[in-house]
Amino acid sequence: MFRKVYVFVSRKFRSLFKDYFRKKDLEILKNKEFVIISNNCWGGSAYQWYRRPYNTPFVGLFIHGSCYMKLLNNFEYYMAQKLSFTTNSRYPAIGESYPIGLLSDIEIHFQHFASEDEAREKWERRTARMLQVTNMDNYFFKICDRQLTTKSNLLEFHQLPFKNKISFSVNHYEELKSCNHIVILESEKNKGEYVPNGKKLFKLTYLYFDLSKWLIG
């Protein structure tokens, strides 16, 4: 009960004084260049908070855990693939009327796009913008335990050779105690099996983690 009250009050306070907190974060970040690669809308919320243009195509979409890990393990190859679309997902219980993209054998679920044309146009434009950032030290990779992401996916994620990685889960894993792994006490409503959706998770992030300091290294 105390935790719920604390979170509610903290979020209300941050909402009321968001201009102050945003100004403080912008002063910390200054002109630091960054690219966020995220498996859901958490990354898009970060760009909105910092008032930055999307220099990543990983906005307004989600990727299931197995596909996301396959993509990250061969990142340059998959980001060079031409985006196509399918009407048949390999994943069960999709039941949504949004475009499903394909990068070779990787499914991209464009949950917040109205059409394939819109998804393709924004994916290609934002990918081109991302590729202008050539220093991989300025890439920041995030994963969470939604979208069928398993413990093995999280462990594999932290073995990737990228410098900047962060994971979020409702579970503590002893194997990740020395990694940048954040255990979130709040879970998806009425489920408890995984963290809240990307937008809500971003709003909770500041309770656990200083994102601005992470982005400036």
C-alpha positions, -999 to +999 in steps of 0.1 A: +000+000+000+028+024+009+045+017-024+014+025-044+009+058-025+046+067-030+045+060-067+012+079-072+025+109-053+059+108-071+043+106-105+018+134-097+046+156-084+067+150-115+037+156-137+030+189-120+066+201-123+075+183-155+089+216-171+113+219-142+125+183-144+127+184-182+148+216-181+171+199-156+175+168-178+181+189-209+208+208-191+225+175-181+222+161-216+232+193-235+239+184-272+249+148-265+241+126-295+223+094-289+203+066-307+179+045-286+171+010-298+141-003-279+118-033-282+087-011-276+074+025-271+098+032-241+123+046-266+098+069-283+088+083-249+124+091-242+128+111-274+096+130-266+108+138-231+141+152-244+124+169-273+147+152-298+137+142-334+135+105-339+169+093-351+158+057-347+131+037-365+122+019-332+093+041-324+056+033-323+062-004-326+071-035-307+092-066-314+088-100-297+118-112-276+131-139-300+130-116-330+145-087-311+175-108-300+180-122-335+180-086-348+205-074-322+228-103-328+232-093-364+222-056-362+240-042-392+228-069-415+191-066-405+192-028-405+204-030-441+174-051-452+145-037-471+113-036-451+084-057-465+050-067-449+030-097-441-006-105-430+004-137-412+023-134-379+042-164-366+031-153-331-002-165-316-031-143-305-020-111-323-056-102-333-047-066-342-053-046-373-019-029-376+009-034-402+033-063-395+067-056-411+094-080-421+132-074-421+141-107-437+128-131-410+123-105-383+088-094-375+082-057-367+048-049-352+039-014-361+012-011-334+008+027-337+007+031-375-024+033-396-010+018-428+019+000-444+028+031-464+031+052-433+051+025-415+075+021-445+080+058-450+088+065-414+109+034-410+131+043-440+134+079-431+143+073-395+167+045-403+185+068-427+188+093-399+200+067-375+227+055-398+242+090-399+254+082-363+283+059-369+298+058-334+283+027-317+292+042-283+263+066-289+238+037-294+218+027-263+200-006-263+170-014-241+149-045-235+121-055-212+102-086-203+072-079-224+063-094-258+072-130-249+107-119-238+122-147-217+149-150-191+172-165-217+165-135-239+175-111-211+207-131-203+216-132-240+210-094-243+236-087-217+261-108-235+259-086-266+290-066-274+273-032-272+286-008-247+253+007-235+226-018-225+197-018-200+170-043-192+138-040-172+119-069-156+096-077-128+120-105-119+154-105-101+179-128-117+210-136-098+229-140-131+222-103-139+232-088-105+263-073-120+245-060-152+225-029-158+193-048-150+164-030-133+138-049-113+105-030-116+081-035-087+051-023-107+038-048-132+012-049-160-022-044-144-040-076-133-011-097-146+021-093-126+041-114-151+059-085-168+065-048-167+039-022-178+037-010-215+065+011-229+049+045-222+040+037-186+074+020-180+091+052-192+071+072-167+083+048-139+119+047-150+130+078-131+120+060-098+147+035-104+173+049-128+189+082-139+183+080-176+200+113-184+233+103-167+232+070-186+228+088-219+258+110-212+279+080-203 
